Every structure is written in structure tokens, then in C-alpha cells.
Amino acid sequence: MNTLKNAKTWMVGLSLSVLAVLPAAHAQNNYTNAGVSVEGTFTLNYSVGGTSQPQIDNTASPTTFTVDRLVDITVSYSSASDDSTVAPGAQNEELVFLLRNDGNDNFAYFLSTENGTGDDFNTDNLEIRYYVDDGDGTYEPGADDGSPTTFASVTSDLAPDAILWVEVIGDIPAAQPDSETSEVVLVADTYYPTVWLEVAEGSPGSPGTNIAADDGTNDMNSVAENVLNDAAGDGSSDAANDGKHSDMGTFTVSSPDLTATKTVEVISTNADGTFVCASGALVSANEYAIPGSCLEYTITIVNSGSAAATVSSISDTLPTEFTFNGATFTNFTGGTEATPSAGDDCSSVTCTVSQTGATIGAGVTATIEMRVTVN
């Protein structure tokens, strides 16, 4: 069977009527169409005693056989998708698969999905749609590959070497932890087409139904017989030589993982009142909080996840027992900072320090350091 799969012969031209309804082929195999009748003739010339004798040949009754129908298919996950990394709760995320007809006749396909067995969660609300490749083997949705077709029962007929780009679309459940995965297997099962390549083959054996293997007895001159030659894929229902093929794509959750803490430290007891609280360095680890002392509050936010987090807001309203001296924001990207004015007495005005709309990158620790004087 592998010899049959790898044999390269001439391509018999499609009829104009078939060409008009079939997508362009992505040139791969140049297989002879199923159903073509191949004739073999010979001539034998000889002489007896130097006298030529009548030629022997079989041109009036050539040796013939019918090229059988190779049923072969490739399904492979394509890195053309940029949605394999997803956020918790994201909707309409997609995995993209290539489906190629590796046989020598037209076929239609029934598409389905399975959940992988080694993942952490299942993707919700899975649906399938596909694009007919324009012949260049490049995923170009909405451009050269046109608009998608939502899969309902079976695909349209696919010519030999032609490609469908299949999108499996689904929703990611909320609150999925960082790095968890959802494995999605696309299974394509070969079905009878509406039109065979060779008109002499007659009507298909029931369009929209699963293609059947031959009975195992080769009739050299019958109509083309079905030879299933597909490999086994990732699907649990997919075995070798069953007319199916499958491959697996994986959604991987990428999310921030934030923890936040707040600490306070006495920078200087400042008994003589000369310490510059806004900028002075820590005096020692054994200072006291008396009126006039300089203290530092530190809010520390650690993002240990694999995705950046956008902080809608973080806000700290300081107690009324302080005078505000200044704040330093570290490792926030973008956003808007807001602080009281240096010297504001928090017993007289509301002393709120805030950051809104900033991003904390994956693996980044961001801090807000606030210096105050005890009233």
C-alpha cells in the first residue's frame, strides 16, 4: 500500500466542468486520477530465415486496468494561529489546522473535535469553521482565502492536493490558573463527494456519508475501488487506514499571578529634627517612631505569572497621624500617578497615594514607597 501511496505518475486533466467548481490545488503529488483506465500495448516483430513475418501485437485488445481510489488525508495543527496563548475568561479563541486531501479523487470531510487526555481543563462552546485555500498553501482568512464557512454536516468537495484551513473556536473558562492547558483534537473523516473526478465513475456512493473501504478483492477492470491509506492521528477514534486523520492543538493559559503586601519601617528617629525625610537614607534598623520620626510605607506587588497585568487602580489613604513627604513608584509601565503635595498634613487634608492604568510585566516586582513624618 505504501508503494501505491508513493508512486508518482502522470496527471490526467480535469474536465472543464469539474474545474469550474473545485478549488485550486496545492501541487504535491501529481497522482493519476482514480477511475482512469490505463491501456498497455506491445508489438513483436520477427523474421524466419531472413524473411520478415507478420507483426504480433495486442493493439486490438489492449491490456487494461483501472486506477483505484487512494483515500488519504493529512490534518496538522498550524502555527498560523496566534491564539494558542490565552487569558482566563477569553472568548472566541481559535486554533488553526491544515486539512489536505492527499488522495487521487475528490472527497468531502466530516469534522469533529475531541478533548485531549493530558490537559487541565476543557474549552467551552467549541465550534468549527473553514476556509478554502486559494492554492498557495498560506493561511489568509478574509483575504485570498475568502470568507469562512461554518461547518454544519460535511465540507464541500475537496480536490486532490487542495487544502482547507480549519478553525476550532472556543471560550476559555474564567479563573483558570496560569500555565494550565486545554488540548483540542480536530478529527476529519473522509466522506463521499458529490462529484468524482472521472465522469465514467458515475454518481458517488451516497454523498454526505462515510466512505467505505473495498471488500479486499481487487478487480483490475472494475470501477475504481477505495483503498484507505491514512496514518493514525492523535484522536482516540482515529486509527491507521480508517479514512480519518487528526491532530491536536493546545490552548495554554497565560495570566498574571499577583500578590501584594504592605510594610512599614522607621527610617530615622530624627530626635533633633534635622533629618530630611523625603530623601534621607535609612539610619539604622533600630529606630523609634516618636513624633517627628521619618517612616516609610512600602507596597510591594509581585507578578509571578506569565502575562502582564494592567492595574486598574491601587490606592492608599494614609492615616491622619502623618505629614506626607513624598512617594516613589518603581517598575510600573505607563499609567497615572497621584500623590498629595509634600508637606500636606494628613489630619487636615486627605492624603491618598494612587496609581491607575499601569502595567506590571510578567515576572516583575513593582513597588510604591511613601515617606511620612509622625505628627
Salt bridges, closest charged atoms under 4 A:
ASP72 OD2 - LYS5 NZ 2.91
ASP102 OD1 - ARG100 NE 2.62
ASP105 OD2 - ARG69 NE 2.88
GLU167 OE1 - ARG129 NE 2.42
GLU201 OE1 - ARG69 NH2 3.08
GLU296 OE2 - ARG371 NE 2.70
ASP316 OD2 - LYS262 NZ 2.55
